[in-house]
Amino acid sequence: MSPEWNLVLAASSPDLRHCDLNRIRILLESRVDWEAVLRLADQHGTSSLLYQNLAPLGNVVPSFASTSLRGSYERNIHKSLFLTRELIRILDCVDTLGIEVIPYKGVVLSEAYYGDMALRQSGDMDLFVRKQDVVRIKRAVRDLAYTPRVPIPEDAEADYIASGYECTFDSAVGKNLLELQWALQPGFYAVDFDMDGLFERAVNVTVAGRSVKTPSPEDLLLVLSVHAAKHVWGRLIWLCDIAQIVKRQNLDWDWVQAQAQELGIARILHITLQLANRFLTMAIPAPIESAILADRAALAFTEQIAVAVAAGVTYEDEQWSYFRLMMRLRERRADRLRFLTRLTFTPGPGEWEAVRLPKPLFPLYRLVRLARLGARCMRG
């Protein structure tokens, strides 16, 4: 691995240990391409962590790099404060309707697990919602000047919600600022997470002095592991989040393992924990260590993915090679078959955006799905 990548890894912990500082000093003695370091940190969402951990080392960091990192850090503070204000405004609005929502990731994750929203870069607001509340919440946030990215006619809304999993909103100050999610992922990934259970197990945290519901640490670990896998673990900050949850919480590992096995995502969980161990020296939790070591497929995938992430390899999520990898990440044959069947025949928001059909012709969206999927496979 390059010295630039090693430096980014060494300086990507919110609670730096003395041995990490020594490692950073040793790396700084070699010839470092600082433009590459800044580019990697920005790509992996760790610029704020890099700034925090390099600042105490003084003038060993070139002034242009320090200035750039400080600028990123300050912009992140401003963005985080804005998102916090907007999140509280949205939560207050839906509270008046008696609707429960669960924010996760973003500033809530920063406050709860980093202890400082400035240390984690946040780009939007993600809220888990109940499927039956989506329409009312959409109307409520519209009054707050948030408009759906994909306008859906009223007579088609129920079908859209049934086939999709999220609704994204723009505002006057930016695009994709708010996401409502009533499922963990698009249905074809075949991870049928118990959303009612997630709401029941939610815990209270404090964000800017306001009590906020967020997923339990155990649920959040699984949610973020699946999210990272969906993107082939392509950003280091997702592993930093995992490491913070594991380090800061006394997790119920029996429940985590049982739930991962029930959902068919044990391999995904094992790969995630191994990558956090490999890149961030996070200790593998003792209760799950033997299961990870026994999962030979997960060990092989970890090696393959670690090399790809370090090399900056990206996966196009509309190509057959990506879909094939997603299937291979599942340990059960039944889940791989469900993935393939749903991928082929279940229309989603992409089909709604591509073609607007009148309600009587909605069954034809399956044909639209097949046509779009065939085009993707031809490209991949």
C-alpha positions in Angstrom: 0.0 0.0 0.0 1.1 3.5 -0.7 2.4 5.8 2.1 -0.5 8.1 1.3 -3.1 5.4 1.9 -1.2 4.2 5.1 -1.2 7.8 6.4 -4.9 8.2 5.8 -5.6 4.9 7.6 -3.3 5.8 10.6 -5.0 9.2 11.0 -8.6 8.0 10.7 -9.4 7.2 14.3 -11.5 9.7 16.4 -9.6 8.5 19.6 -6.0 8.3 18.5 -3.7 6.1 20.6 0.0 6.9 21.3 1.1 4.1 19.0 -0.9 5.6 16.2 0.8 8.9 16.7 4.2 7.2 16.4 3.0 5.4 13.3 2.0 8.8 11.8 5.3 10.3 12.6 7.2 7.4 10.9 5.0 7.7 7.8 5.6 11.5 7.7 9.4 10.8 7.5 8.9 9.3 4.1 8.1 11.2 0.9 4.4 11.9 0.9 2.3 13.2 -2.0 0.1 15.5 0.0 -2.2 16.2 -3.0 -2.9 12.4 -3.0 -3.5 12.4 0.8 -6.0 15.2 0.5 -7.7 13.5 -2.4 -8.0 10.2 -0.5 -9.3 11.8 2.7 -12.0 13.7 0.7 -12.9 10.5 -1.2 -13.2 8.5 2.0 -15.0 11.1 4.1 -12.2 11.4 6.7 -10.9 14.9 6.1 -12.1 16.1 9.5 -10.5 13.2 11.3 -7.3 13.8 9.4 -7.3 17.4 10.4 -7.8 16.6 14.0 -5.1 14.0 14.2 -2.4 15.9 12.2 -3.0 19.3 13.9 -1.0 18.4 17.0 2.0 17.5 14.9 2.7 21.1 14.0 4.8 22.1 11.0 5.6 18.6 9.8 2.5 19.0 7.6 3.0 21.4 4.7 1.0 24.7 5.1 -1.1 24.2 2.0 -2.2 20.8 3.2 -3.0 22.2 6.7 -4.9 25.1 5.2 -6.9 22.7 2.9 -7.8 20.4 5.8 -8.7 23.2 8.1 -11.0 24.6 5.4 -12.7 21.2 5.0 -13.1 20.9 8.7 -14.7 24.3 9.1 -17.0 23.8 6.1 -18.1 20.5 7.7 -18.9 22.3 11.0 -21.1 24.8 9.1 -22.8 22.0 7.2 -23.4 20.0 10.3 -24.9 22.9 12.2 -27.2 23.6 9.2 -28.3 19.9 9.0 -28.8 19.8 12.8 -31.1 22.8 12.6 -33.0 21.3 9.7 -33.3 17.9 11.3 -34.8 19.4 14.5 -37.2 21.5 12.4 -38.4 18.3 10.6 -38.6 16.3 13.8 -40.6 19.0 15.5 -42.9 19.2 12.5 -43.7 15.4 12.4 -44.0 15.3 16.2 -47.0 17.6 15.9 -48.6 15.0 13.7 -48.0 12.2 16.2 -45.7 10.5 13.7 -42.5 8.7 14.9 -39.4 8.8 12.7 -35.9 7.5 13.4 -33.0 9.5 12.1 -29.7 7.7 11.7 -26.3 8.3 10.1 -25.3 12.0 9.6 -25.2 14.3 12.6 -27.1 11.8 14.9 -24.4 9.2 14.3 -21.7 11.9 14.8 -23.1 13.0 18.2 -23.9 9.6 19.5 -20.8 7.7 18.5 -18.1 10.3 17.9 -19.1 12.7 20.6 -18.5 15.6 18.3 -20.4 16.3 15.1 -17.4 18.1 13.7 -15.4 14.9 13.4 -17.7 13.1 10.9 -18.6 14.6 7.6 -22.4 14.7 7.0 -24.0 15.4 3.7 -27.8 14.8 4.2 -30.5 13.6 6.6 -31.6 10.0 6.6 -34.8 9.1 8.4 -36.4 5.7 8.8 -40.2 6.0 8.6 -43.1 3.6 8.7 -44.6 2.8 5.3 -48.0 3.9 6.3 -46.7 7.4 7.3 -44.8 8.2 4.1 -47.6 10.2 2.4 -48.3 12.4 5.5 -44.6 13.0 6.1 -44.2 14.0 2.5 -47.0 16.6 2.8 -45.5 17.9 6.1 -41.9 18.4 4.8 -43.4 20.1 1.7 -44.6 22.8 4.0 -40.9 23.1 5.1 -39.9 23.8 1.5 -38.7 20.2 0.7 -39.8 18.9 -2.7 -39.6 15.2 -3.8 -36.8 14.5 -6.3 -39.2 12.3 -8.2 -42.7 13.7 -8.4 -45.3 10.9 -8.2 -49.0 11.4 -9.1 -51.3 10.9 -6.1 -53.1 8.0 -7.8 -49.8 6.2 -8.2 -48.3 6.9 -4.8 -49.4 3.7 -3.1 -47.9 1.6 -5.9 -44.6 3.6 -5.7 -44.3 3.1 -2.0 -45.1 -0.6 -2.3 -42.4 -1.1 -5.0 -39.8 1.3 -3.7 -37.9 1.9 -0.4 -37.1 5.6 -0.2 -38.1 9.1 -1.2 -35.4 11.8 -1.7 -36.1 15.5 -1.3 -34.4 18.7 -2.5 -34.6 22.1 -1.0 -33.6 25.6 -2.1 -30.2 25.2 -0.5 -29.2 21.8 -2.0 -30.2 18.6 -3.7 -30.7 15.2 -1.9 -30.8 16.8 1.5 -33.5 14.6 3.0 -34.2 10.9 2.5 -37.2 9.0 3.9 -36.6 5.3 4.0 -39.4 2.7 4.8 -37.1 -0.2 4.0 -33.4 -0.8 4.4 -32.6 -1.2 0.7 -34.2 -1.8 -2.7 -36.2 -5.0 -2.4 -34.1 -6.9 -4.9 -31.2 -7.1 -2.4 -33.4 -9.5 -0.4 -32.5 -8.3 3.0 -36.0 -8.1 4.6 -35.1 -6.2 7.7 -37.7 -6.0 10.5 -38.5 -2.3 10.4 -41.3 -2.6 13.1 -38.7 -4.3 15.4 -36.2 -1.5 14.6 -38.7 1.1 15.8 -39.5 -0.9 18.9 -35.8 -1.3 19.8 -34.8 2.3 19.1 -33.0 4.2 21.8 -32.8 7.9 22.8 -29.8 10.0 22.1 -29.2 13.8 22.5 -28.5 16.0 19.5 -28.0 19.7 20.1 -29.9 19.4 23.4 -32.9 17.6 21.8 -33.8 14.0 22.6 -33.9 12.0 19.3 -34.7 8.4 18.6 -32.1 6.4 16.7 -31.6 2.7 16.0 -30.2 0.6 18.8 -26.4 0.0 18.5 -27.0 -3.6 17.5 -29.5 -2.6 14.8 -27.3 0.2 13.6 -24.3 -2.2 13.3 -26.3 -4.4 11.0 -27.8 -1.5 9.1 -24.5 0.1 8.4 -22.8 -3.2 7.5 -25.4 -3.8 4.9 -25.1 -0.2 3.6 -21.3 -0.5 3.3 -21.7 -3.9 1.5 -24.1 -2.3 -1.0 -21.4 0.1 -1.9 -18.6 -2.6 -1.7 -17.1 -0.9 1.4 -15.8 1.9 -0.9 -15.5 4.6 1.7 -13.3 4.4 4.9 -15.7 6.5 6.9 -18.3 3.7 6.9 -15.7 1.4 8.6 -14.9 4.2 11.1 -18.6 4.3 12.0 -18.5 0.5 12.6 -15.4 0.8 14.7 -16.9 3.6 16.9 -20.1 1.5 17.5 -18.1 -1.6 18.5 -15.6 0.4 20.7 -18.2 2.5 22.5 -21.0 0.0 23.1 -21.3 -3.2 25.0 -23.2 -5.0 22.3 -25.4 -8.1 22.6 -23.3 -10.2 20.3 -25.6 -13.2 20.7 -28.5 -11.2 19.3 -26.3 -9.6 16.6 -25.2 -13.0 15.3 -28.7 -14.5 15.5 -30.2 -11.6 13.6 -27.4 -11.7 11.0 -28.0 -15.4 10.4 -31.8 -14.9 10.3 -31.4 -12.2 7.6 -28.7 -14.1 5.7 -26.1 -11.4 6.1 -23.6 -13.1 8.5 -21.0 -13.1 5.8 -21.5 -9.4 5.2 -21.1 -8.7 8.9 -18.0 -10.8 9.1 -16.4 -9.0 6.2 -17.3 -5.6 7.6 -15.7 -6.4 11.0 -12.6 -7.9 9.4 -12.1 -4.8 7.2 -12.4 -2.5 10.2 -9.8 -4.7 11.9 -7.5 -4.6 8.9 -7.7 -0.9 8.1 -8.4 0.6 11.5 -6.8 -2.0 13.9 -10.2 -2.4 15.5 -10.1 -5.5 17.7 -12.4 -8.3 16.6 -15.0 -8.8 19.4 -14.2 -12.0 21.2 -17.8 -13.4 21.2 -17.8 -13.4 17.4 -14.2 -14.2 16.6 -14.5 -17.9 16.2 -17.5 -17.5 13.8 -15.5 -15.1 11.7 -12.4 -17.3 11.6 -14.6 -20.3 10.5 -16.1 -18.3 7.7 -13.5 -19.0 5.0 -15.5 -17.3 2.2 -15.6 -14.1 4.3 -11.9 -14.3 4.8 -11.3 -14.6 1.1 -13.7 -11.8 0.3 -12.0 -9.5 2.9 -8.6 -10.0 1.1 -10.1 -9.2 -2.3 -12.1 -6.2 -1.2 -9.3 -4.7 1.0 -7.0 -4.7 -2.1 -9.7 -3.1 -4.2 -10.5 -0.4 -1.7 -6.8 0.5 -1.2 -6.4 0.6 -5.0 -9.4 2.8 -5.4 -11.3 0.3 -7.5 -15.0 1.3 -8.0 -17.9 -1.0 -8.9 -20.6 0.2 -11.2 -23.9 -0.7 -9.5 -25.7 -1.1 -12.8 -23.5 -3.8 -14.3 -23.8 -7.6 -14.1 -20.4 -7.9 -12.4 -21.8 -5.8 -9.5 -25.0 -7.9 -9.2 -23.0 -11.1 -9.3 -20.8 -9.9 -6.4 -23.9 -8.9 -4.4 -25.2 -12.4 -4.8 -21.9 -14.0 -3.9 -21.8 -12.0 -0.6 -24.9 -13.9 0.6 -24.1 -17.2 2.4 -27.5 -18.9 1.6 -28.4 -20.3 -1.8 -32.1 -19.3 -1.1 -31.1 -15.7 -0.6 -29.0 -15.7 -3.8 -32.0 -17.0 -5.7 -34.4 -14.4 -4.1 -31.9 -11.7 -5.1 -31.8 -12.8 -8.7 -35.6 -13.3 -9.0 -36.4 -9.9 -7.4 -33.6 -8.2 -9.4 -35.2 -9.5 -12.6 -38.9 -8.9 -12.0 -39.4 -6.3 -9.3 -39.7 -2.7 -10.7 -38.4 0.1 -8.6 -38.0 3.9 -8.5 -35.6 3.7 -11.5 -38.4 2.3 -13.7 -40.8 5.1 -12.4 -38.2 7.7 -13.4 -37.5 6.2 -16.8 -41.1 5.8 -18.0 -44.4 7.3 -16.7 -47.2 4.9 -17.3 -50.9 5.5 -16.5 -52.2 3.4 -13.6 -54.0 0.8 -15.8 -50.7 0.0 -17.4 -48.7 -0.4 -14.2 -48.2 -4.2 -14.7 -46.0 -3.2 -17.7 -43.4 -1.8 -15.4 -42.1 -5.4 -15.1 -41.3 -5.2 -18.9 -39.6 -1.9 -18.3 -37.6 -3.5 -15.6 -36.5 -6.3 -17.8 -35.5 -3.9 -20.6 -33.5 -1.7 -18.3 -31.8 -4.7 -16.7 -30.9 -6.2 -20.1 -29.3 -2.9 -21.1 -27.3 -2.9 -17.9 -26.1 -6.4 -18.5 -25.0 -5.6 -22.0 -22.9 -2.8 -20.6 -21.4 -5.0 -17.9 
